[in-house]
Amino acid sequence: MPEWIEFVDGNRNTVLRRVPFDEVPPANREVYLRGGLRVESAEEADEIVPIARVVRTLLDDAGAPADPDRASQAVVREFDAAGVLRRETLQRPSR
């Protein structure tokens, strides 16, 4: 288990902050797997993978990296301590 989770600005590849692992809610700091596939809860899982790095990249409508004033969405990629991508989420503003 990592001691910290790094939160990174993916557009600038800059670490914004490091948060102690135990201060992040379990569902946000871990990925739950059963038979290698993601499940929703720790109770369903046969493997729990801790997250070590969270990278948020702002994107324009075409999916290209964008400055905040041009961004229409963000992709959040979560990696384990070995650098393996474990979860990816697309965020769009509510309208």
Backbone as CSV, one residue per row, in Angstrom:
resi,resn,N_x,N_y,N_z,CA_x,CA_y,CA_z,C_x,C_y,C_z
1,MET,0.841,-1.172,0.000,0.000,0.000,0.000,0.892,1.243,0.000
2,PRO,0.590,2.208,-0.886,1.399,3.428,-0.906,1.139,4.274,0.342
3,GLU,2.122,5.059,0.696,1.968,5.964,1.832,1.149,7.187,1.434
4,TRP,1.310,7.611,0.185,0.666,8.809,-0.342,-0.023,8.498,-1.654
5,ILE,-1.002,9.343,-2.014,-1.541,9.353,-3.366,-1.175,10.704,-3.956
6,GLU,-0.543,10.670,-5.124,-0.190,11.903,-5.824,-1.334,12.310,-6.740
7,PHE,-1.680,13.585,-6.695,-2.675,14.152,-7.596,-1.936,15.066,-8.566
8,VAL,-2.089,14.793,-9.867,-1.252,15.398,-10.894,-2.103,16.160,-11.905
9,ASP,-1.629,17.347,-12.293,-2.181,18.097,-13.423,-1.590,17.461,-14.682
10,GLY,-2.398,16.717,-15.404,-1.914,16.009,-16.584,-1.535,16.910,-17.741
11,ASN,-2.075,18.122,-17.780,-1.725,19.046,-18.855,-0.310,19.582,-18.683
12,ARG,0.121,19.706,-17.436,1.455,20.260,-17.159,2.414,19.227,-16.569
13,ASN,1.903,18.014,-16.315,2.691,16.958,-15.675,3.326,17.457,-14.375
14,THR,2.484,18.112,-13.569,2.921,18.698,-12.309,2.144,18.081,-11.159
15,VAL,2.854,17.667,-10.117,2.185,17.155,-8.925,1.559,18.339,-8.197
16,LEU,0.227,18.295,-8.037,-0.493,19.364,-7.357,-0.450,19.202,-5.841
17,ARG,-0.581,17.938,-5.413,-0.531,17.655,-3.975,-0.343,16.159,-3.759
18,ARG,0.114,15.844,-2.574,0.223,14.457,-2.116,-0.643,14.337,-0.871
19,VAL,-1.535,13.365,-0.898,-2.474,13.175,0.209,-2.162,11.838,0.859
20,PRO,-2.090,11.794,2.204,-1.874,10.500,2.854,-2.938,9.492,2.408
21,PHE,-2.498,8.303,2.081,-3.374,7.248,1.560,-4.606,7.065,2.437
22,ASP,-4.424,7.028,3.751,-5.534,6.762,4.672,-6.538,7.898,4.760
23,GLU,-6.208,9.072,4.222,-7.135,10.206,4.264,-8.071,10.252,3.060
24,VAL,-7.853,9.367,2.111,-8.697,9.294,0.915,-9.737,8.195,1.151
25,PRO,-11.015,8.457,0.831,-12.039,7.415,1.037,-11.678,6.123,0.300
26,PRO,-11.994,4.966,0.897,-11.609,3.681,0.309,-11.997,3.505,-1.161
27,ALA,-13.193,3.881,-1.547,-13.620,3.684,-2.939,-12.816,4.552,-3.911
28,ASN,-12.187,5.621,-3.412,-11.369,6.495,-4.257,-9.896,6.120,-4.229
29,ARG,-9.493,5.358,-3.244,-8.067,5.017,-3.128,-7.773,3.579,-3.535
30,GLU,-8.801,2.827,-3.863,-8.633,1.412,-4.211,-9.500,1.062,-5.409
31,VAL,-9.040,0.079,-6.165,-9.839,-0.506,-7.246,-10.129,-1.939,-6.835
32,TYR,-11.374,-2.322,-6.960,-11.817,-3.654,-6.536,-11.946,-4.560,-7.761
33,LEU,-11.306,-5.724,-7.697,-11.311,-6.676,-8.811,-11.800,-8.039,-8.347
34,ARG,-12.469,-8.738,-9.246,-12.841,-10.138,-9.031,-12.537,-10.852,-10.341
35,GLY,-11.624,-11.790,-10.265,-11.217,-12.498,-11.473,-10.595,-11.569,-12.505
36,GLY,-9.966,-10.492,-12.028,-9.307,-9.543,-12.912,-10.223,-8.472,-13.487
37,LEU,-11.525,-8.546,-13.207,-12.485,-7.559,-13.699,-12.945,-6.659,-12.559
38,ARG,-13.205,-5.400,-12.884,-13.612,-4.442,-11.866,-15.008,-4.729,-11.346
39,VAL,-15.151,-4.652,-10.025,-16.452,-4.754,-9.359,-16.618,-3.512,-8.494
40,GLU,-17.827,-3.294,-7.996,-18.154,-2.040,-7.313,-17.741,-1.967,-5.849
41,SER,-17.622,-3.094,-5.166,-17.370,-3.024,-3.725,-16.271,-3.985,-3.290
42,ALA,-15.699,-3.664,-2.141,-14.654,-4.517,-1.572,-15.202,-5.902,-1.234
43,GLU,-16.469,-5.957,-0.849,-17.089,-7.236,-0.485,-17.156,-8.197,-1.667
44,GLU,-17.300,-7.670,-2.869,-17.374,-8.499,-4.081,-15.993,-8.910,-4.587
45,ALA,-14.953,-8.231,-4.133,-13.617,-8.368,-4.714,-12.843,-9.548,-4.154
46,ASP,-11.993,-10.116,-5.017,-11.009,-11.078,-4.543,-9.604,-10.457,-4.590
47,GLU,-9.533,-9.208,-5.091,-8.273,-8.466,-5.112,-8.594,-6.981,-4.943
48,ILE,-7.823,-6.313,-4.090,-7.970,-4.875,-3.895,-6.638,-4.229,-4.262
49,VAL,-6.692,-3.333,-5.258,-5.478,-2.694,-5.766,-5.447,-1.239,-5.296
50,PRO,-4.434,-0.845,-4.520,-4.334,0.540,-4.076,-3.915,1.475,-5.213
51,ILE,-4.485,2.658,-5.206,-4.146,3.694,-6.182,-2.998,4.529,-5.610
52,ALA,-2.014,4.862,-6.456,-0.861,5.644,-6.015,-0.766,7.002,-6.713
53,ARG,-1.409,7.121,-7.880,-1.273,8.364,-8.674,-2.569,8.607,-9.434
54,VAL,-3.059,9.834,-9.354,-4.274,10.245,-10.053,-3.901,11.412,-10.962
55,VAL,-4.133,11.239,-12.257,-3.757,12.257,-13.257,-5.032,12.767,-13.924
56,ARG,-5.268,14.078,-13.795,-6.440,14.708,-14.418,-5.959,15.606,-15.549
57,THR,-6.477,15.324,-16.765,-6.095,16.072,-17.955,-7.321,16.734,-18.549
58,LEU,-7.246,18.049,-18.760,-8.338,18.793,-19.385,-8.257,18.617,-20.897
59,LEU,-9.440,18.437,-21.529,-9.513,18.177,-22.965,-10.531,19.097,-23.634
60,ASP,-10.325,19.358,-24.922,-11.317,20.115,-25.695,-12.325,19.134,-26.292
61,ASP,-13.240,19.653,-27.110,-14.284,18.802,-27.708,-13.726,17.677,-28.575
62,ALA,-12.558,17.895,-29.157,-11.942,16.880,-30.023,-11.123,15.858,-29.238
63,GLY,-10.997,16.072,-27.922,-10.216,15.140,-27.107,-8.754,15.490,-26.991
64,ALA,-8.370,16.668,-27.464,-6.977,17.120,-27.376,-6.771,17.879,-26.065
65,PRO,-5.578,17.817,-25.476,-5.303,18.580,-24.258,-5.641,20.066,-24.470
66,ALA,-6.229,20.688,-23.437,-6.697,22.065,-23.574,-6.454,22.853,-22.302
67,ASP,-6.314,24.163,-22.465,-6.251,25.070,-21.321,-7.623,25.108,-20.655
68,PRO,-7.673,25.481,-19.373,-8.957,25.483,-18.664,-10.055,26.290,-19.357
69,ASP,-9.716,27.399,-20.003,-10.744,28.232,-20.647,-11.305,27.601,-21.934
70,ARG,-10.623,26.610,-22.496,-11.082,25.929,-23.717,-11.550,24.502,-23.456
71,ALA,-11.341,24.008,-22.260,-11.665,22.610,-21.961,-13.172,22.392,-21.855
72,SER,-13.622,21.269,-22.384,-15.031,20.895,-22.293,-15.214,19.612,-21.482
73,GLN,-14.094,18.983,-21.119,-14.149,17.719,-20.391,-12.789,17.459,-19.744
74,ALA,-12.767,16.466,-18.895,-11.502,16.056,-18.273,-11.479,14.531,-18.215
75,VAL,-10.302,13.974,-18.377,-10.131,12.539,-18.192,-9.276,12.356,-16.943
76,VAL,-9.734,11.460,-16.074,-9.014,11.158,-14.841,-8.512,9.729,-14.957
77,ARG,-7.189,9.582,-14.880,-6.570,8.254,-14.971,-5.922,7.936,-13.632
78,GLU,-6.203,6.742,-13.118,-5.691,6.323,-11.817,-4.761,5.130,-11.993
79,PHE,-3.580,5.234,-11.393,-2.520,4.248,-11.570,-2.147,3.615,-10.233
80,ASP,-1.718,2.350,-10.290,-1.194,1.701,-9.092,0.276,2.076,-8.912
81,ALA,0.916,1.550,-7.887,2.308,1.905,-7.580,3.288,1.482,-8.670
82,ALA,2.926,0.485,-9.474,3.789,0.036,-10.576,3.569,0.847,-11.850
83,GLY,2.623,1.795,-11.813,2.347,2.621,-12.975,1.327,2.034,-13.933
84,VAL,0.633,0.977,-13.506,-0.385,0.345,-14.346,-1.693,1.124,-14.218
85,LEU,-2.287,1.495,-15.357,-3.579,2.175,-15.359,-4.632,1.224,-14.814
86,ARG,-5.338,1.656,-13.777,-6.338,0.800,-13.133,-7.768,1.282,-13.323
87,ARG,-7.941,2.618,-13.529,-9.293,3.140,-13.707,-9.182,4.438,-14.514
88,GLU,-10.163,4.646,-15.395,-10.208,5.869,-16.191,-11.640,6.374,-16.182
89,THR,-11.788,7.672,-15.922,-13.113,8.283,-15.831,-13.137,9.534,-16.696
90,LEU,-14.198,9.696,-17.478,-14.374,10.907,-18.261,-15.350,11.806,-17.512
91,GLN,-14.948,13.036,-17.262,-15.793,13.999,-16.556,-16.253,15.058,-17.553
92,ARG,-17.546,15.312,-17.541,-18.114,16.387,-18.348,-18.956,17.269,-17.429
93,PRO,-18.961,18.578,-17.673,-19.766,19.444,-16.817,-21.253,19.151,-16.993
94,SER,-22.009,19.275,-15.915,-23.463,19.097,-16.034,-24.044,20.351,-16.687
95,ARG,-25.044,20.144,-17.453,-25.641,21.286,-18.189,-27.069,21.483,-17.798
